[in-house]
Amino acid sequence: MPALRLSCLAVSLVCVLSACGGGGGGGSAPVAPPVTPTGPTALVASSTVANRCEKPRSGSSVDKPGTLLDEQTWVRSWIDETYLWYREVPTTYLPQNFGTATAYFDVLKTTATTASGKPKDRFHFTYATAQWEASLNGVEFGYGMLLAMTQASPPRKAVISIVEPGSPADLAGLRRGDVLQAIDGVDFVNAGGQASVDIINAGLFPDAQGTHTLAFSRDGATVSASLKALEVATSAVLNQRIIDTPTGKVGYLTFNTHNNVAERQLVDAMRAFQAAGISDLVLDVRYNGGGLLDVASELAYMIAGPQATAGKTFEQVLFNDKSKPEAPLPFHAQSQGFPGPNPLAKGTPLPALALKRVTLLTTGNTCSATESIINGLRGVDVEVNLIGGATCGKPYGFYPEPNCGTTYFAVQFQGVNAKGFGDYADGMAPTCSVADDYQHALGDTGEAMLAAALRYRASGSCNPATGATRLLGLVESPADTALRVLRPAYKEIAVMQR
């Protein structure tokens, strides 16, 4: 089964992300007696029913035979123990009305809304444990490209925003800005009917190592690619470069995710910037949905340096009233020693640029741990300018918990900075509002968002330079592209590890 699929309402390809947990064979251990709640709110200590599985995974050292009700009881009890808004979870849902533990989990969340009317909890999801653990090391199953859905209903529009170097998409010659036209002969732009939607989904989210033919338009021509989905090793850092300006050197890099491999890649980039003597940094996080908060803390330290951060709080995490408070997360001045290719030894001193200001390129896909960098630096009075669009608005995070092959993500804390601020559930507003420009490569100084960042650095003005108005009119508006990158839900998170 796939880890997630694009679910569609009728044929409009209105998209939501869902997930399914792991399955497996049986086991030989004695069957544990099932726990039988007496009603929809009957609870037990979640630890007493953990890993009691309806279908224990073959070869698992933790799974024990159990029942579906055991899994559902674990879910309900774990939510009651750790969920930030556990008092707001509806108590009317009966576990026996749900065919899986994940379906039951999906409804166990607050129904409250933010000031703008958005659901307060837009971040409740599950993921197959095996895929989640692989993702931490930068391994993802797919073609190695990121699609941005800029129009979800016919005529649909999806454009490639990132191509991973060396991936099937890269080797097939695809590139940023290519616009999707067809999948396995089905018209992606205008197709109707459930059969067509199923073919589109199968091609966008392959669940086996098969080959699909995708057709794109580029400069009036058609580009076709036969793509085989593979386990792709993705990069956290891309497009690192130094830009010479009349007033000093500016470092630029694309930072895509906070995972295990990000630590080494970020440290190497910051060492290079430090050696080059950059005076400013542009951090392109327009598609960075978050990840490990410890990585965010390391990067914030490397930007600000010890003078601004020594003894200061990067993020204080606030739990529900049932959870024990934890010490604030500091700005990490040393590596945490995350595993991965060529890992850094734990305790390695981190380089520090000691910048008093930093510029981030942001969109509605900039989320969670990435927003923590912004908030954490502002908490110690580093000037942070945002060029692009408003961020997604997720001052919350998880301690992911596996059970029976599925890892559950429920909001368990809110993060606040050294000044006690963490109220940005409706996003952080940009300093200059600039649309994403798919006509230029990321890191190209002619790309609209980077050009605006360099212009703002030089003049303090958000107004486009002469001749830029026509270019800005050709690209999508920030509102059109916000929160529509087709990516797994686990890429829009802030994660703490125990």
N, C-alpha and C positions, 0 to 999 in steps of 0.2 A: 504493500500500500504506500502511496506517496505521503510525505511528511505534511504537505499542505496542498490545497487546491484552490483554484479561483472559482468561487461559487457564483452563479449568475442568476439573476432574477429575470425570468422570461428569456428574451434574446437580446437584451440591451447591454449585456456585459457590465452591468453595475456590479462592482466587485467587493467582496469581503474575504478576509483570510480566515480559514478554519484549519484545524489540525486533527490528526488521528494518532493514537498512541501505538506502541509496539505490541505485537502479539507473540506467539510462540507455542511451543509444545508443552507437554505435561511434565510432571516431576514425580519422584518416588517417595518424597517425605510424607509423613502422616498428614491427613487433612485436618487443618485447624478448625475448631468449632466456629461457625459464623456468629458475628455479632448481630443481634436483632434489635434495632431501634424500635421504640414504642410509638413513634410519631415523627412528623417531619422535622422537628427540632431536637430530637433526642440525640445526645452527643456522648462521645467517649474520648479518652485521651487518644489522639491520633496515633501515637506510638504503638498502641496496643493492637492496631489493625494495619499498620504499615506493611507493605509488601505481601499482603495476602491477596493473591491474584486469581481472577477467574480463569486466566490462561497463563500460567507461569511460563516464562521463557526457557526454552531448552538450554541447558548449560549455565543458567544464571545461578550465582552463589547467594543471591539475596531473595529471590522470589520464592514464596511458599504457596502451596495450594490454598485457595480460598474461594470466595464467591463474588459475583458482581456486587452484591450488597456490601460486602467487606470493602471493596474499592470505593463505593459511593459513600460509605460511612467515614472512611479515611478522608475523603475529599471534604465532606461537610464539617468534620471535626477540625481538620487542618485550617480551613477557612475561618472557623470561629476562633481559633487560637491565634492566628497570625495576620489575617487580613486587616488592613488599616481601617477600613470602614465596616467592620464586622457587624456593628449595630444596625447598619442600613441594609443588610442582606434580607431579601424577602424570606419569610418563614413558611410560606404556603406551598412550596414545591415538595412533592413526594418523590423519593428516589425511585420507587417502583414505576413511576411514569416515564422513566428515561431508560433507554436501551443500553447506554454506556456510561461509564464514570465521567468521561469527558463532556458528554452532553449535559449531564447533571451539573458539572463544574461551570459550564458556560452561563448558567442562570444565577449562580451564587455570587452576585455582585451588586453593588449599589445601583439604584436607578436615578440617583440625583444628577443634576446638571450644573454646569459652570455658569458664571455670570453671563456669558454670551449664548447660553442655551445648549452647548455641546454636552454630551454625556460626561460626567465627571470621571468615570472609569471607562476609557476606550482601549485599555491595555491588558485585558484579561485574556489569556490564551494558553494553549498547550502545544507541546512539540515532542516528537519522538525523541527519546533520550539519546539514542545512538547518533542521530543527526545533530542534536544540540551539542553534544560533546565534540563531534567532529568540527562543528562550526567555530568553536573556541580556538581551534588550531588553524583556522582559515580555510577549511575544506568545505566546499559546497557542491552539491550535485546540480548540474545544469550545463548551460552553454558558455558561461563566463561572460555574460552581458547583463546590464541593468536597463530595463525598459521603463520609461516614464509615460504613463497614460494621461495624455492631455485632453482627451475627449472620450468619455466612457460609453456614450450612446451613439448610434449611427448618425452621421458618419464618424466612426471611431478614429482616434488618432493615437498611436503609440510610437515613441521615438527612442532610439538607443541613446542613453545618456553616458554610459561607461562600458568599455570593452576591456576585459582583463587580458593583459599581455600573455601570449602563449596559449590562450584558451581556444576551444573549438570556434567560437565566434571570431576571434582574432585571426586564426589560421584560415578562416573562410573569407577574410577580407572585409568583414563588417567594421563599421566605425561609428563614432558618435555623430548623431544627426541623421542617420538612416531612418526612414519612416516605414513602419511595417505596413504591408499591403495584403499579404496572403499567407496562410498556413496550410500546408499540404493540399493546395489547390482550392481552399475555401477563402472567399473574399473576407478578409478581416474587417475591412472598413464598413461594409454594408450588409454582411450576411445576417439572415434571420433563420429561426428554427432551431429547435433543441439539438438536432443532429449536428448542425454546423457549429453551434456553441461547444458541443462536446469535442469536436475535432480541434477547435481553437484552443480549448483548455488543455487537451492532450499535447499539443505542440508547444504551448507556453510553459506547461508544468509537467514535463515527462516524468513518469514514475518507473521507467525501466531504461536500460541502456540501448535505446532504439534510435533510429534516424528520422528526422523530420525536415521537410523542405520549407524554408521561410523566404518570402520574397519581400524586398524593400525597395523604396524609391530613393534615388539620390541624384540631385541636379537634373531631374527630368528623365533619368534612365532607370531601368529596373536592375536590381542586384539580387540574384538568387543564391541561397546558401543551403547546402545539405548539412545539417548539424546533428551530431551524435552527442547526447547528454553524457557527461562524464563527471567524475569527482575532480573538481577544479580547485587547485591551490590558489587562493585569492590574496591580493596584496592589500595591506592596510594603508600603505603610503605609496603614492604614485606622483609622477610629474614634478619631482623636486628640481628646483632651479633657483638661480640667483639673478635678479633683475637689476641692472645698473640704471640709476636715475641721477639727475643733476645734483640731488641732495643726499646721495648715499645708496648703499646696496639694500635691496629688499629681497628677503627670502620668501619663496612660495612653495607650497606643496599641497597636494590633494590628500586629505586624510579621510578614509572611508569607514573605518570601524575600530572599536576598542576591543580587540581580542588578544589572545596570548602572543601572537606573532607581532602585534603592533609595538610592543615594548622595544624590541631590538631595532625595528625599522625607524621608529621615532627617534631613538637615541642616536643612531647613525646620522640621521638627517640633521638633528640639532648640533651634533659635533661638527658637521660640515659647515653649517651656518655660522657657528661660533668661530671656526677657523677663518672663514671668509670675512668676518667683521661686519655682518649685516647690522643695519640700524633699525629696521622694521621687518615685521613678519606678516604675510598674508596666508592665513590658514583656510583652505578651501574645504569646508565641511557641508556643502550644500546637499550631499546625499548621505551624511553620516548620522545614522539613527541611534548610535550609542553603543553600549556594551559594558565593559568592566570599569567600575568607578576608580579602581586603583590606577588604571592606565590614564584616565582623565586627570587624576591628581598628579601623576608623574609629568604629564605634558604641561599642566598649568605651572608646576614648579619650574620646568625647563624654560618656559616663557618668562616668568617673573623673576626667578632667581631667589637666593637666600635672603637678601636684604628686605624684600617685600613679604616673604612668606614664613620666615623662621618663627616657630612657635605659634603660628596662626592656624586657624581651622580652614580646611578646604571645603568640607561639607559635614554638617551635623545631621545625622539621620534620626528622624522622629517616628516612633512606632505607636501602635495602639496601646491602650492602658493595661493590657495583659502581658506585654513584652518588657523584658528588662532593658533599660537604657544602655546604650553603648557609648564609649568614648568617641569624641569627634574624629573624623577622618582627617589627618593632617595633609599638608602638601608633601608628598614623598620626595625627599632629596636623594634617595637611593633606590636602585631597581628592586622590584619585588621578586625577580627571578622566575618569570612565567616560562613555562615549557614551550618548545617549538624549535624550528630549525635555527641553529646557531644561537641558542638562548644566552642571555646575560646572566652571569652569576648573581645570586641574590646579594644585595648590599653594595653593588657597584655604584660609585658616586655618579650622579647624573650631571650632564653638562647644563649650564645655565646661561641664557641669553641676557637676562636682567633687563628686559624691556619694560618701559613704563606704559606702552600702549601696544595693542595688537589688533589686527583687522581680521574678521571672519566673514567668509562668503557663505550666506545662509539661505535656506528656503524652508517651506513647510515640511520638508523631509529631514531637517536638522532637529534632532530629538534627544531627549533623555540625558545620557552621560555627556553628550556634546554640549547640551545646555548647561550642565553642571560646570563645565570649563568656563563658560561665560559668567555664570553666577559666582563661581568661586573666585575668579580673578577680580570681578567687580567688588567682591567682599573685602579685598585687600587693596582697593583703590588703584588697580591697574585700569587704564582706559581701554575699553573694549568697544570697537566700532563694528557694526553689523551692516554688510552690504548685500542686498538681495531682497529676500522676503522675510516675513515673520516666521519664527521657529514654530515647531509643532505644539509646544506647551505640555511638557511632561516632567514636573518636578518630583516624580515618584520612582520607586525602584523595587527590585525583587531580590529575594533569596530563592532561586529556583530549587524546586524540590522534586526528585524523581520518585515515582511509585509505579511498579508493574510495567516498566518500559515506556512510560510517558512522563515527561517533565512538565510540571505545572508552574505557571507564572501568574501570581496574584499580587496586586500592589500591597506591599508590606511596610513601606516607609515613605515619608516625604523628606526631601533634602532641603536644608537651608544653609546659607553661607555664613561667613564670620560675622556679618551684621544682622543675622537672624532672618534674612529675606529668602523666601522661596515661593512666593505667590505669583507664578507665571503659568497657570494652567491654561490660559488662552494664548500662550506664546509670548515671545520677546519681539518687540517691534524693531524693524531695521532702522539704522541711522540714515541710509539712503535706499530707497526702494528701486530695485533694478531687476528686470526679468532674466530668467535663465536663457542663455544664448547657445542653442544647439548647433549653430552654424560654425562655431569655432571650437578647436580642441581646448580641453582644460589646461590652463597654464599659458595659453596664448595671450599675449598682452593686448590683442585686439578683441578678446572675448569680453562681452559687455560687462559682466560683474567684476572681473579683474581690472578692466580698464577704469571702471568707476571707482574701484578701491584705490588705484594709483592716483587718479584725479583728486579724490577726496584727501588723500595723504598730502598732495602737493598744494591744494588750494583751500581745503576745508569746505568745498562746494559739492553739492549733489547734482548740480545741473550738468547735463551732457555737454561735451565739447562740440564745437561746430562740426557738422557732418555726421554726428552720431544719432541724430533723431531718426533718420530713415532706418538705421540698423535696429534700433530699439523697437521700431514698429513691426519688424519682421519676426520677432520672437514671441514666445508665449508670455503672458502676464504672470506674475507671482501667484495670483489667485487661481489661475488655470492649472498650475502645476503643483500646488500645495498638496502634500499628503497623498500623492497618487503614484509614486514610484512602486512598481510591482516587486516587492521583496518580502521575505519571511518576516513574521511579526517579531522574531527574536532579534531583529536588527533595529528595533526601536525601543531599547531598554536601557536601564541602569541596573547593573548587577553587582551585588556584594557577594563575596565568597567567604564561607565559614572556614 
